[in-house]
């Protein structure tokens, strides 16, 4: 039996102590904006820091908005109920220095009118309000166990790879009222078994593709048009152009060979900001500030999700060319293909026959890796034909 298996039985999730409510906490987080307003703060914080805050009560489990509580050993206090097998599994993962991708989600209650202070130079968020725990109870309980037993664990296992203050967790801090905080808790615990890839890509601040994607969204005309959190962009009433994952993956898939240094990442970000501004101004009826995005999405392939990789592949092909704006403008010119003449992304273009299937007499987009490849191949081949295409 391992050290963890022997000791984990002592963990009951009740390691939360008293706290000075006036004690200000500081965390290295950055604000996330949507339509010019801060919607949350995100960043990477060490397990040791978060577990210490949980122990001291600066992070707390609020029974008013959450389920899964029990009476404490004194018969009066309410404590979070944890599953020891989950804590054991997480602890073993952390002690093996394996990255734990699921984010810890905390909330500052809006009802408390929190006074948040953010230092843009240091990137530090500070506040005196306590942080209620929405998601991450088992991870913090595991961290608390490691923190409390660290010296004993080191003594019994010489091969431990990490220090709890060096192991980082992905953290998201919301600012929600009780109703929305409870709803978010229920969403995490009822529907989602792992962190949404859209959120995970956004929070991985050490990835240069992420660095480029964040700058692109913040500094280009894509600002306010990209969905960051989990959920479909096809939800009624949603007007986002695409989600962060599509932006991130488009950059990673097509600029991977160039993203070797922070300096190179900044150059690519500068270029992509210009590229997307040009593209949005070229197709304002689809990508501009409009109220009928879903209706326009169904019109043709212009802003279907299978098309976004093609835009980034095209950007990669045009990277470094002096006349890239001129070549990009060809997207608006009529195209001729096997008797068809018209807009390149029209449903009637024979190129896209494999991208649709008929359901109840209506053409529906097929969202698959093969259709993404097909769209990318035809768009890039048309705008920037290689030698083989030219010779034909």
N, C-alpha and C positions, 0 to 999 in steps of 0.2 A: 504493500500500500504506500502511495506517495505521501510526501509531507503535506501537500494540499488536502488529500483525502482524509488524513488523520486530523487536521486542524479545522477543516471547513465546518465541521459539526458545531463549532462554537459560535458560528455566525448566525444571528437571528434577525439582523436588520434593525436592531434597536440601539445602534451606536450613536444616536443623535443626542448631543449634549445641549446645555443652555447656551444662549447667545446674547451678546450685547446688541440690541436692535439698532443702536446708533453707530455701530462699528461699520465703517465704510469698506466695501470690497473693491478690488481693482482686478480687471481681467483684460488680456490682450485680444480684443475683438474689433471687428470693423463693421460699419453700418452697411446694410443692404437697402438700396433705394428702389422704389417703384413709383413712377410718375412724380419724381421729385421728393417723395416722402420716405422717411425711414420706416421699414416694415419689420426689421429684426436686426440683431447683431450676430455675427458668426466669427468663428476662428478655431484655432487649435489650442487647447489648454491641457496642462499635464494632469494625469490621473491623481497625483499626489495633492495638487492644489484643490481639485474638485472634491476629493474625498475628505480633505481637511475641512472644507467649507460645509460639507454634509455632516461631518462629525460635530462641528460647532454650531450647527443649526442655521447657518447663513443660507444653505440650501435645505429646504424642508419639504416634507410630503404632506400636502394639504388634503385632509379627508373630506373637505366640503365639496371638492370637485372631482375626486377620484374614488375608485372602488379598490378593494384589495387591502383592507386594513384589519387590524386586530387589536385587542386590548393588550397593553404592556404587562410586564411582570408585576407591576404594582397594582394592577387591576383597575386603574383609572385612566392612564395615558393611552392615546391611540397611536399605534405604530404601523408602518407598512408591512404587509404580509409578503414574504419572499419565498421563492421555491429554491431550496438549497441545492438541488441538482443543477439548476441554471447558474447559480453563483459559482459552483464548482467548475462547470464547463467554461465559464467566462474567465475565472481565475487561472485555470490551466492555460488557456489561450494567451492571456496577458503575460504570464510568467515565462511563456515560450517566446515572448517578443513578437507575436503575430499581430498584425494590424487588425484592429477591431473597427470595421467600417461604419457600423451604425452610430448615428449621432445621438448625443445626449441633448435633450430639449428641456430648457428651463423657461420660466415665465416670471416677469415682474407684473404684479397685479395693477391693472389700469385704475382700479377703484382707489388705490392708495396715492394717486397723483405723484408718481415717482419723479424725483429730481435726478435726471441722468446727466453725467458730465463726460464728454468724449474729447480726448486730446488727439487732434489729427496728426500731430508731429510724432508722438510716441505710440499712437494706435491703442491707447488704453481707455477702456470704458470703466467708470466708477459710479457707485450708487450706494445709498444707505439702506434701501429696501431689500428685504429678503427675497430669495429666488425660489419660487415653488417648482417642484419637480413634476414635469409632464411625462417625460419618458427617459428611462435610464436607471431606475431603482436598483435593478440587479447588478448593473455595472458599477454603480457607486458603492453598493454593499460589498462587492468584490474588492473594489479599491480600498474600502475601509478595512477589510480583512487583511489585505496585503500591507497596508500602512501600519496596522497594529501589530502584525506578526513579522514585520520585515527582518528584524535582526535574527529572530528564531529561524525564519525560512532560509536566510543566508547561511546560517551556521549549519543547518542540516542538509542543504543542497548547494554545493560549491559551484554548480553549473548554471545558476540563475543568470539570465542575460540582461535583466533590466533593473533600473531603479524606478520606483513609482513616480518620482519627480522628473524623470526623463521620458516616460511613456506618455504620449499625447493622445487625447481624445478629441473628436470633432464635436464642437459645442455650438448650439443655436440658442439664443436668448430672445424670446418673444416678449411683446408688451400687449397683453390681451386682458379683456374683462373676464369675469368668472364663467360666463356662459360660453364664450369662445374657447377659453382655456380648457373647460370640461369637454367641449366638442372635439378639440384637437387630441386630448387624452384618449377619448373613445375611438377616434380615427386610427391612432397608432396601435391601440391594443385590441381593436376588433377586426381591422382590415389588413394591416400592413405587417408582414412577417419580417421584412428587412427594409433598410432605408432605401427610399426611392433613388434610382440611379441619377435622376436629374439633380436631386439635392446633394448626393454624394460627390458628383463631379464639381458642383459649385463650391463645396467646402474643402476640396483638396487643394489647399493654397500653395502646396509645394510643386504642383504640376505646372510647367510653363504653358501648356495649352490652356490651362485655367487662367493664368495671368493674362494671356492674350484675349481670351473670351471675356473676362471681366472688363478689360479696357474697351473692347469693342462695344459691349453693351452700354457701358457708362458714357462713352465719348462719341458715339455715332448716333445716327438717326434711328437706330434700333432701340434706343433708350425708351423704356416704358412699353415696349411691344413684345418683351420676352418673358415667358412664364418661368419662375424660379422654383416654386414649390412642387409638391406632388400633385397628381391629377391630370386629366386629359384636357388638351386645349380645345377639344370638340364639345365641351360642356356648353349648354345653351347660355348665351349672354357673355361668354368669354370672347374677348377681342384680341387676344395675343396672336402674334405672327407665328411663333414657334416656341419651343422651350429651350432652356439652357443646355440640356444634354445634346440637342441637335447642333447648337453652335459649337460646343466643346468638341464633339465627335468630328464635326466637319473640319475643325482646325487640326485636331490630333491626326486624323486619317490622311490629311493632304499636306500638312506642313511638318510632319514628324522629323524629316531629315534635316530641316532647317532650325528646329527649336533645340539648339545645343547650349546656348548661353542666354542670360537675361538680356544682354545687349541686342542679340539677334531677335529675341522675342519682342522687344520693344519696336524694332524695325518692322517686323511683320504686323504687329498691332497697328502701327501708323499706316501701313499700306492697306490693311483690311478695313480700317475706319474710312479711308477714302473710297475703297472699292464698294463697300455697302452703302455709303452715302450716294455714290453714283448710281448704283443699282436701284435703290429706293426712289431716287428722282427720275429714273428711267421708267419705272413701273409704279407711279404714285397711286393709281386706281386700285392696286393690289397691296402695296406695302406702305403707303402713306398713312396719314391720320384719317382713318375711315371708320364708320360705325357698322358696316355690313361685312366684316371680315369673313364670317362663316359662309355667307352667300357667295362671296367672291372665291373662296377656297373651292367650292363645289363647281365653279364655272369651268375650270380647266386644271392644268397641272402646275400653274405658276407658283402657288404657295401651298401645294400639297406637301406633306412631310417627306415624301420620297424624292422631292426635288432639291432639298436644301444641300445635300452632299454635292450635287452637281454644281451649285453656285460656288462652293468652296474649292472644288476641283478645278473649276474654271479660273478662280482667283489665283490658284497655285500655278496654272499654266500661263497666266498673264503676268505673273510676278517678275518684275525686272524689265518688262517691255515698255518702251517709251510711249507707244500708241495704244496702251491697254484700254483706255476709255473709248477709243474709236472702235476697237474690236468688240467690246462689251455692248456697244450700241446696236450691233447686228441682231441682238435678241428681239428688237422691236420690228425688224424688217421682215416682210413676208417671205416665207420659205416655200420651195416647191419640192414635193416628195411624191413620186408615183401618182401623178395626176392631181394631187392635193396642192392647193396654194393658199397660204394663210399664215396665221400666228403660230409660232413654233410649238407653243404649249397647248394648242387646241386639241380637244378630244378626238377630232377628226383626222389628226395627223397620223398616218399609218405607223410611224415609229412607236406610238404608244399603245398599239393593239394589245400587247401582253401586259400592259399596266392596268387594264380594266377587265372586269367581269360583269356580266349582265345579271342583275337581280331584280325580279319583278318588273322587267322592261327598262330598268334604270342602270346606266353604267356606273359601277362602283370601283373605286381605286383599290388595287391590290397592293398592300403594304408589305413588301418582302425585300430581302437582300438582293434578289435577282432583278426586281423592278428598279431598285435604287441604282444598281449597276447599269441597267439599260438606259435610264434617264441620263446618268452621268456620262456614259459613252457617247450618246448622240449629241448632247448639248456641247460638250467639250470638243468633240470631233467636228461639229459644224462651225463653231466660233474660231477654233484654232486647229485647222486640219493638219495632220502630220503629212510626211512626204508621200506615204502610201495613198492617202486620200487624194492629195493633189495630183498624183500621176493618173488616177482614175478619172 
